[in-house]
Amino acid sequence: MGFELAQSLTGISGILVTPFDAEDQLDTARLTPIVDRAVNAGVHVLTVNGNTGEYYGLTADEAERMAYAVTEIVDGRVPVVGGVGRSINEACALARASAKAGCAGLMVHQPPDPFMSPRGLYDYIARVAEAGQGTPLVLYLRNDAIGTDMIGKICSIEGVAGVKWATPNPMRLSAAIKASPEDVIWVGGLAEVWAPPLYAVGARGFTSGLINVWPERSVAIHAALDAGDYVLADNLIAEMKVFEDIRAEELGGTNVTGVKTALQMMGQDCGPTRPPSAWPLTEDQSTRLRDFLRAADLLKD
């Protein structure tokens, strides 16, 4: 399973939304057509309890239920990675539950604690690895200020299979790759728009929230990058950039809002986002999003 995951990480890591009903309760059945379309389009890995899944807006019980629900829906068609995080004890508990649910890997969210130390992060990841009992880890690195040496040390923890590099600094990524074990897979963690420059220094594969809405485009971008056709990749990215631009607005607070609004417009309602995410989109944002979906031939009207 570890080898299968490592191979898949060089592809697209799709980050699934978390669906809610009208009473703000989990409604996991709404994910089925989204998962089916992503798998059929060729998305390589699906992640539950990621940031596009509003991980920090979920209770611990909801996150555990999502891990079980997604592995059941996917049914072994592609590897599922389960996000874990928050306090160390919560992270370890969810790691155990996600492994039991059948997740092929655990994505360790970088702790948002304002007093996180680099060596404390090392201890955090080591304890999660122990709790996962051999389930491969994918580290979610959103802040490279911990330093290249510490990144290399963390990547040497037994069980670390990959790193989701989510900082817009290709040169530091290059240095981190050189300082880490050769078998670690480096995934572009800033979606399609940042995939080309991160690919240029050694990343392979990228994360994507677009797969909830337009997985075929994500797969086409990946194929172009895998073939070394940066011109084609850039052209394909340019045609979906407005989607990512909308998601980046309001300090990133419309990130998931853009995805869930698009799904609503497409007739695949997964409910609203939870505060402190922005909801709903503004009139201007909604107009631009609808225009994008229409141009991509993703609307039924």
C-alpha positions as CSV (number, residue, x, y, z in Angstrom):
1,M,0.0,0.0,0.0
2,G,2.9,2.4,0.8
3,F,4.4,1.9,-2.7
4,E,1.0,2.3,-4.3
5,L,0.5,5.6,-2.4
6,A,4.0,6.9,-3.3
7,Q,3.4,6.3,-7.0
8,S,0.0,8.0,-6.8
9,L,1.4,11.0,-5.1
10,T,3.2,11.9,-8.3
11,G,-0.2,12.5,-9.8
12,I,-3.1,14.7,-8.7
13,S,-4.0,14.8,-5.0
14,G,-7.7,15.8,-5.1
15,I,-8.9,17.5,-1.9
16,L,-12.6,16.7,-1.4
17,V,-15.2,19.1,0.0
18,T,-17.2,18.2,3.0
19,P,-21.0,18.2,2.2
20,F,-23.6,19.5,4.6
21,D,-27.4,19.4,4.5
22,A,-29.8,22.2,5.2
23,E,-29.5,21.6,9.0
24,D,-25.6,21.9,8.8
25,Q,-25.2,18.2,9.4
26,L,-22.9,15.9,7.4
27,D,-24.5,14.5,4.2
28,T,-21.8,12.3,2.9
29,A,-24.0,10.8,0.1
30,R,-23.7,14.1,-1.8
31,L,-20.0,13.2,-2.4
32,T,-20.7,10.1,-4.4
33,P,-21.1,11.7,-7.9
34,I,-18.2,14.0,-7.2
35,V,-15.9,11.1,-6.3
36,D,-17.1,9.0,-9.2
37,R,-16.4,11.8,-11.7
38,A,-13.0,12.5,-10.2
39,V,-12.0,8.8,-10.3
40,N,-13.4,8.3,-13.8
41,A,-11.5,11.3,-15.0
42,G,-8.2,9.9,-13.8
43,V,-7.5,11.7,-10.5
44,H,-4.8,9.7,-8.7
45,V,-5.4,10.3,-5.0
46,L,-8.4,11.6,-3.0
47,T,-7.9,13.4,0.3
48,V,-10.5,13.7,3.0
49,N,-10.3,16.2,5.9
50,G,-8.1,18.6,4.0
51,N,-8.5,22.3,4.0
52,T,-10.9,22.3,1.0
53,G,-12.8,19.8,3.2
54,E,-13.1,22.5,6.0
55,Y,-11.1,20.4,8.4
56,Y,-10.8,23.1,11.0
57,G,-14.6,23.6,10.8
58,L,-15.3,20.0,11.7
59,T,-15.7,18.4,15.1
60,A,-13.4,15.4,15.8
61,D,-16.4,13.1,15.4
62,E,-17.3,14.6,12.1
63,A,-13.7,14.2,10.8
64,E,-13.7,10.6,11.8
65,R,-17.0,9.9,10.1
66,M,-15.8,11.6,7.0
67,A,-12.7,9.3,6.9
68,Y,-15.0,6.2,7.0
69,A,-17.5,7.6,4.5
70,V,-14.9,8.6,1.9
71,T,-13.1,5.3,2.0
72,E,-16.4,3.5,1.6
73,I,-17.4,5.7,-1.4
74,V,-14.0,5.4,-3.1
75,D,-14.1,1.6,-2.5
76,G,-10.4,1.0,-3.3
77,R,-10.5,2.6,-6.7
78,V,-7.7,5.1,-5.8
79,P,-5.8,5.6,-2.6
80,V,-7.5,7.8,0.1
81,V,-5.4,10.1,2.3
82,G,-6.9,11.2,5.6
83,G,-6.0,14.6,7.0
84,V,-5.1,14.7,10.7
85,G,-4.2,17.6,13.0
86,R,-5.2,20.0,15.8
87,S,-3.8,19.0,19.3
88,I,-1.4,16.2,19.4
89,N,-3.9,13.9,21.1
90,E,-6.6,14.7,18.6
91,A,-4.2,14.2,15.7
92,C,-3.2,10.8,17.1
93,A,-6.8,9.7,17.7
94,L,-7.8,10.7,14.2
95,A,-4.7,9.0,12.8
96,R,-5.7,5.7,14.4
97,A,-9.3,6.1,13.2
98,S,-8.3,7.0,9.7
99,A,-5.9,4.1,9.4
100,K,-8.7,1.8,10.7
101,A,-11.1,3.2,8.2
102,G,-8.7,2.1,5.4
103,C,-6.9,5.3,4.5
104,A,-3.7,4.6,2.5
105,G,-2.0,7.6,4.0
106,L,-2.3,10.3,6.6
107,M,-1.8,14.0,5.7
108,V,-0.4,15.8,8.7
109,H,-1.7,19.3,8.9
110,Q,0.9,21.8,10.0
111,P,-0.2,22.9,13.5
112,P,-1.6,26.4,13.6
113,D,-0.3,26.9,17.2
114,P,1.2,30.4,17.4
115,F,4.0,28.9,19.6
116,M,5.0,26.0,17.4
117,S,8.7,25.3,17.5
118,P,10.6,23.5,14.8
119,R,11.7,20.7,17.2
120,G,8.2,20.6,18.6
121,L,6.9,20.0,15.1
122,Y,9.4,17.1,14.8
123,D,8.0,15.5,18.0
124,Y,4.4,16.1,16.8
125,I,5.0,14.3,13.5
126,A,6.9,11.5,15.2
127,R,4.0,10.8,17.5
128,V,1.4,10.9,14.7
129,A,3.6,8.4,12.8
130,E,3.6,6.1,15.8
131,A,-0.2,6.4,16.2
132,G,-0.7,5.6,12.5
133,Q,1.1,2.2,13.1
134,G,2.9,2.2,9.8
135,T,0.4,4.1,7.6
136,P,2.5,6.4,5.3
137,L,2.6,10.1,6.1
138,V,2.2,13.1,3.8
139,L,3.4,16.2,5.5
140,Y,1.5,19.4,4.8
141,L,4.2,22.2,4.9
142,R,2.7,25.7,4.8
143,N,5.7,27.5,6.4
144,D,9.2,26.8,5.3
145,A,10.6,29.1,8.1
146,I,11.4,26.0,10.1
147,G,14.5,25.8,8.0
148,T,15.9,23.4,5.4
149,D,17.9,21.3,8.0
150,M,14.8,20.7,10.1
151,I,12.7,19.9,7.0
152,G,15.3,17.3,6.1
153,K,15.2,15.9,9.6
154,I,11.4,15.7,9.7
155,C,11.4,14.0,6.3
156,S,13.7,11.3,7.7
157,I,11.1,10.2,10.3
158,E,10.1,6.6,9.5
159,G,7.0,6.5,7.5
160,V,7.2,9.9,5.8
161,A,6.3,9.2,2.1
162,G,5.7,12.7,0.8
163,V,5.5,16.4,1.4
164,K,2.7,18.7,0.3
165,W,4.8,21.8,-0.3
166,A,2.4,24.8,0.1
167,T,4.7,27.7,0.2
168,P,5.4,29.8,-3.0
169,N,9.2,29.5,-2.8
170,P,10.6,27.2,-5.4
171,M,14.2,27.7,-4.4
172,R,13.6,26.6,-0.8
173,L,11.8,23.6,-2.2
174,S,14.8,22.7,-4.3
175,A,17.0,23.0,-1.2
176,A,14.6,20.9,0.9
177,I,14.6,18.2,-1.7
178,K,18.4,18.0,-1.6
179,A,18.4,17.8,2.2
180,S,15.8,15.0,2.4
181,P,15.8,11.3,1.7
182,E,15.6,10.4,-2.0
183,D,12.4,8.4,-1.7
184,V,10.2,11.3,-0.4
185,I,7.7,12.5,-3.0
186,W,7.4,16.3,-3.2
187,V,3.9,17.4,-4.2
188,G,3.1,20.9,-5.3
189,G,0.7,22.0,-2.6
190,L,-0.6,25.2,-4.1
191,A,-2.9,23.7,-6.8
192,E,-2.6,24.0,-10.5
193,V,-1.5,27.7,-10.8
194,W,1.7,27.0,-8.9
195,A,2.4,23.6,-10.3
196,P,4.7,24.6,-13.2
197,P,7.3,26.5,-11.2
198,L,7.3,23.8,-8.5
199,Y,7.6,21.1,-11.1
200,A,10.6,23.0,-12.5
201,V,12.6,22.4,-9.3
202,G,11.6,18.8,-8.6
203,A,8.0,18.6,-7.4
204,R,5.8,15.9,-9.0
205,G,2.1,16.0,-8.8
206,F,0.0,18.7,-7.3
207,T,-3.0,19.2,-5.0
208,S,-6.3,20.3,-6.4
209,G,-9.7,21.6,-5.2
210,L,-10.7,22.0,-8.9
211,I,-11.2,18.3,-9.1
212,N,-14.5,18.7,-7.2
213,V,-15.7,20.8,-10.2
214,W,-13.7,20.1,-13.3
215,P,-11.4,17.0,-12.7
216,E,-10.9,16.6,-16.5
217,R,-9.0,19.9,-16.6
218,S,-6.8,19.0,-13.7
219,V,-5.9,15.7,-15.4
220,A,-5.1,17.5,-18.6
221,I,-2.8,19.9,-16.8
222,H,-1.0,17.0,-15.0
223,A,-0.6,15.2,-18.3
224,A,1.0,18.2,-19.9
225,L,3.4,18.8,-17.0
226,D,4.3,15.1,-16.9
227,A,5.2,15.3,-20.6
228,G,7.3,18.4,-20.0
229,D,4.9,20.6,-22.1
230,Y,4.9,23.7,-20.0
231,V,3.4,25.8,-22.8
232,L,0.3,23.6,-23.0
233,A,0.1,23.4,-19.2
234,D,0.3,27.2,-18.9
235,N,-2.5,27.6,-21.5
236,L,-4.7,25.1,-19.7
237,I,-4.1,26.8,-16.4
238,A,-4.8,30.3,-17.9
239,E,-8.3,29.1,-18.8
240,M,-9.1,28.1,-15.2
241,K,-7.2,30.8,-13.4
242,V,-10.3,32.9,-12.7
243,F,-11.6,30.1,-10.5
244,E,-8.4,30.1,-8.4
245,D,-8.4,33.9,-8.3
246,I,-11.9,34.0,-6.8
247,R,-10.8,31.4,-4.2
248,A,-7.9,33.5,-3.2
249,E,-9.9,36.6,-2.4
250,E,-10.8,37.9,1.1
251,L,-7.6,36.6,2.5
252,G,-8.3,33.2,1.1
253,G,-11.7,33.1,2.9
254,T,-13.5,32.3,-0.3
255,N,-11.3,29.3,-1.1
256,V,-13.9,26.6,-0.3
257,T,-16.8,29.0,-0.9
258,G,-15.8,29.2,-4.6
259,V,-15.8,25.4,-4.9
260,K,-19.1,24.9,-3.1
261,T,-20.8,27.7,-5.0
262,A,-19.6,26.2,-8.3
263,L,-21.1,22.8,-7.2
264,Q,-24.4,24.5,-6.4
265,M,-24.4,26.2,-9.8
266,M,-23.7,22.8,-11.5
267,G,-26.6,21.1,-9.6
268,Q,-24.4,19.2,-7.2
269,D,-25.2,21.1,-4.0
270,C,-22.9,20.2,-1.1
271,G,-24.3,22.9,1.2
272,P,-22.7,26.1,2.4
273,T,-19.3,26.6,4.1
274,R,-19.1,27.1,7.8
275,P,-17.8,30.3,9.5
276,P,-15.2,31.8,9.5
277,S,-15.2,30.9,5.8
278,A,-17.0,33.5,3.7
279,W,-20.6,32.6,2.7
280,P,-22.1,33.3,0.2
281,L,-20.0,34.8,-2.6
282,T,-20.6,38.4,-3.4
283,E,-22.6,39.3,-6.5
284,D,-19.5,40.2,-8.4
285,Q,-17.7,37.0,-7.4
286,S,-20.8,34.9,-8.3
287,T,-21.1,36.5,-11.8
288,R,-17.4,35.9,-12.5
289,L,-17.7,32.3,-11.3
290,R,-20.8,31.6,-13.4
291,D,-19.1,33.1,-16.5
292,F,-16.2,30.8,-15.9
293,L,-18.4,27.7,-15.5
294,R,-20.3,28.6,-18.7
295,A,-17.1,29.1,-20.7
296,A,-15.9,25.7,-19.5
297,D,-19.2,24.1,-20.5
298,L,-19.9,23.0,-16.9
299,L,-23.4,24.5,-16.6
300,K,-26.6,22.7,-17.7
301,D,-28.3,25.9,-18.7
